[in-house]
Amino acid sequence: NEPSTRIPEGHIPIRRNLAVPVLHRGEVVGMFQAANKADDYTDADLALAQTVADALAPVLDARLKRDRAEAELHLKNLTFESAITAISIADKDATIRHVNPAFVKLWGYPDREAALGNSVASFFVDPADAGPVVEALESRGAWEGEFRAKRHDGDNFISRGFATVVRDREGNHIGYQSTNLDVTAQREAEAQLAETLANLERSNRELEQFAYVASHDLQ
């Protein structure tokens, strides 16, 4: 029955109020409040308010859970769509069902729809190379490695891939998730460095041999 001063600017004055927590399974999920009764609130008013709060509790709890689930899904979608690595989701038959923009760009498809419906094996230069990947996923639930990948136009590159089995809440296998990154430039640079080091080592050996022969001739 006390006046409330915690009201938004422009709100009508709250001269007296009645508030009860909305509890669901021991957790506060909201607040039920009534205000500005002509006379003071009574114990009967409190009991009625509690009855209303109890009736609202499961409905409000379900609404809050739905809002949280939607917020979590929205965040996951933002993460999926904005990732700089190519991400795809395939069904249990290893058919691509969802891809992010980075996947479309990496594999050179004109749009997202053109990438959907293709088999996972079709993204390998040699489709047979997909076999060991699927076998690893079936036996261990995850795979990591590199493979020669084929773009939409037939061009190929070296992809660093990470894949996992997707399961539902009951633990049933429902598909696959994979992340890929083009490491062609990195591998070519490593190969060039290895060749340079090998040439340098050969030159050093030849220089040492020349120095040895020159020293012997001088003697």
Salt bridges, closest charged atoms under 4 A:
ASP39 OD1 - LYS37 NZ 3.70
ASP40 OD1 - ARG16 NE 3.18
ASP45 OD2 - LYS37 NZ 2.51
ASP61 OD2 - HIS24 NE2 3.46
ASP61 OD2 - LYS65 NZ 3.25
ASP67 OD1 - ARG63 NE 3.34
ASP67 OD1 - ARG66 NH2 3.79
GLU70 OE2 - ARG66 NE 3.77
GLU72 OE2 - LYS76 NZ 3.35
GLU81 OE1 - ARG112 NH2 2.97
ASP91 OD2 - ARG97 NE 2.89
GLU144 OE2 - ARG160 NH2 2.63
GLU146 OE2 - ARG160 NH1 3.80
GLU146 OE2 - ARG187 NH2 2.20
ASP155 OD2 - ARG151 NH1 3.66
ASP182 OD2 - ARG151 NH2 3.05
GLU190 OE2 - ARG187 NH1 3.21
GLU201 OE2 - ARG205 NH1 3.41
